[in-house]
């Protein structure tokens, strides 16, 4: 049985060594990189199942790495940083991170968060495997097209770069057109029920999704409750049919 592979991108050697030691004890295979450039090279060669990413790197920001990774790979990211302000946390999540932990940290918490992320990914993969026929379909509405099997969204034939979280939000809302979701429900669905973040994360992702789709009328804000997808949208394929 292959071991789960975790790439540690951290420039402080002592912290990287501690993380590596703890992960090895848990049975994970690891590789380390001390710069963003080396980390991106390691992603291509090591093909990790999860990325532990430091915010402050000597050559570039962890946010930039996060943005590049989410644009090219479907790898969950746990950001580790000394920044503890909620604004910084939301910013990291906006750029595609799955979770966020601050220094100094307890290694047991890091391991617990890694397990939670990997469990969530495994559950999503199982759900995907059970819907093979549906995944071969393409959803079309207005000028927008969603290729489910590829997790690709296009508008007027041009691909829209969505983060994994933005894509998950869009598909969840679309496939439940007309249903009102609270912010907590969306947070639980996309980030996991044991995620400890703020519901403002959902607001930020919805705003970015509206802007990228350039169709503010698709996702409606339900005052003091949450959001819903406009059910009166012409569609060429309905996953519920």
N, C-alpha and C positions, 0 to 999 in steps of 0.2 A: 504494500500500500504506500503510495507516494505521500511524502510529508507536505504539509501546508508550508508554502514559502513566503517569508516576510522580508521585505527590503527596508533597511533602516537608513534614512538619509539624515544624518546628524553630524555636525562638525566638532562637537565636544566629545573627544575620544572616551573620556570616563563615562559619560552618559550612554554613548553608543555601546560600550563594553558591558555595562550593567544590563541594558536592554537585551543584548545578544545572549548574555548568560541566562537571564530569566526565561527568554524564549526557548533556548535550547533545553532547559529543564522541563518545559511544557511539551517538548517534542516537535517544535517547529524548526524548519530549516531557514537559515538567515544568510543575508549578505549585507555588507555595510558600504556606505558611500559618504564621504565627508564634504562634498560640494554638490550643488544642483546639477552641474554638467555631468559629473560622474554618476549621479543618481539616475539621470535620464538614460545614460548608456547602459547602466545596470538593469533598468526596467526592460530594455529591449533584449538583453542577453539572459538575464536571470528569470524573467517572466514571473514576477511575484504574484501571490494571491491577495496580498494586502501590503499597503505602504505606510510605514511610520515616518512622518515627515516633520522636520523641524521648521519653524517659521523663519528664523533668522539664520541664513546661510552666508558664507563668505563671498560667494560670487553672484547670487541672486536671491530674491525673496522666495520663501516657501510658497507664497500665494501664486507667484508666477509659475512655479513648478506644478502646483495644484491645477492651475488653469490649463497648462500644456498636457498634463496627464489625462484630465477628464475629457479633453478634446480628442485624444487619440486612443485612449484605452478605457476599458470598463473595469478599473481596479479600485476597490474601496480604499479610502485614505483616512488615517487617524493622525491629526495634526498635534504636535507636541511643542509647546512654547511657553515662554515666561509671561506672555501677554495674557492678562486675566480679565480685561475689560469686556463687558458684554458686546460692545460695538465691534471689537476685534474678533470676538467669537462668531458673531453673525457674518462678518466679512469673510472669515475662513470658510464658513458653510456656503456662502454665496458662490465662492470660487470652486465649489465641488467637494469639499471635505465631508466625510460621513460623520465624523465626531471630532472632538476637541478635548485635549487634556492639558492642564497647566503644570509648569515646573514650580517648585519641586513636587514630584509625584510619588505615589506609592506604587511599586512595581505590581502589586496585586491588583490595583485598579486598572493599570494598563492592560494586564492580561484579561481581566474581566471585560473590558471594553472591546478588546480584540475578539474575544469569544462571541460577544453580542453581535458585532458587525458580521463576522463570518457565519454565524447562525442565520442572520437575516438574509445574507447572500445565498446561502444554501437553500433556504426556504423559497426564495424567489426563483431559484433555478429549478426546484422541484415543481413549482407552479407552472413554469415555462414548459417543462418537459411534458406536463399533462395537457398542454394546449397547443400541440404541434400544428394541427389543422388551422386553428385560428391564427397562429403566428405567420402562416404563409400569406395571409390576407393583407390588403392595403386599405387603409381608411382614407377617404377623400371628403373634404367639406370646404366649401368656398374655394380658395386657391391653395388650400393646405392639404398635404398628403403625409400620412404616417405609415411607414413600412414597418410593421410590427416585428417581423423576424430580424430585421437589421437595426431596430431602434433608431431609425433615421426619420427626421421630419423635414419636409421641403415646403417651400411656398413659391408658387409660380415656377416650379422646376428647380429652384435654387435651394440647396441645403441650408437649414437653420442650425447653428451650433447651439444645442441645448446641453446642459449638464445632465448627468443621470437623474438627479433629483427633479429637475425641471421636466424632463421627459416623463418620469413616473407620475408627477402631478397632472400633467396634461392628459395622459392616458386614463388615469383614475377618474378625472372630472368628465372627460369626453364619454367614456363607456358607461357613465352614470348620469347622462344628460338630464337636467332638470332637478336632480337631487341636491339638496342643500347639505354641505359638509361643514361641520364646525372646524375651526383651526386646529383644535386638539385631535379630531379624527384624522385630518390630513397629516398632522405631525406624526401620529401613531402609525399611519399606513406607510408613509414614505421613509420616516426616520426610525421607526420602531417604537413599540410601546414603552420600552425602558430607556428611551432617549430622554436626557434631562435638560434639553435646550428650551428656549423661549418660543412662544407661539408667534412672535414677531418674525421668526425665521420664515414661516409660511407666507406672511404678508410680503416679505422681500422677494421671495421666489415667485409669487404670483405677479408682482409688479414687473419683474424681469421677464417673465414668460409673456405677459401682455405686450411688452415693448418689443420682444424678439419676433413675436407673431404679427405685430403691427395690426392687431385686431382686438381692440379693447372691448368690443361688444360681445366677444365670445364667452368670457369669464365674468360673471356678474358678482359684485360684492353684495352680500345680504347683511344689511346694517346690524351690527352688534352680535352677529351669529357666525358668519363665515363666507363661503363661496359656493357658486354653482355654475355649471356650464349651460349656456343657453340651449334649451332643448329644441328650439325652432331653427335648426341648422340643417341645410340640405346636405345629405350624405350619400355617397355611392356604395358604402358598405357599413353595415351595422353588426358589430361582434355579437350582439344579443340575438340576431336572427338565426 
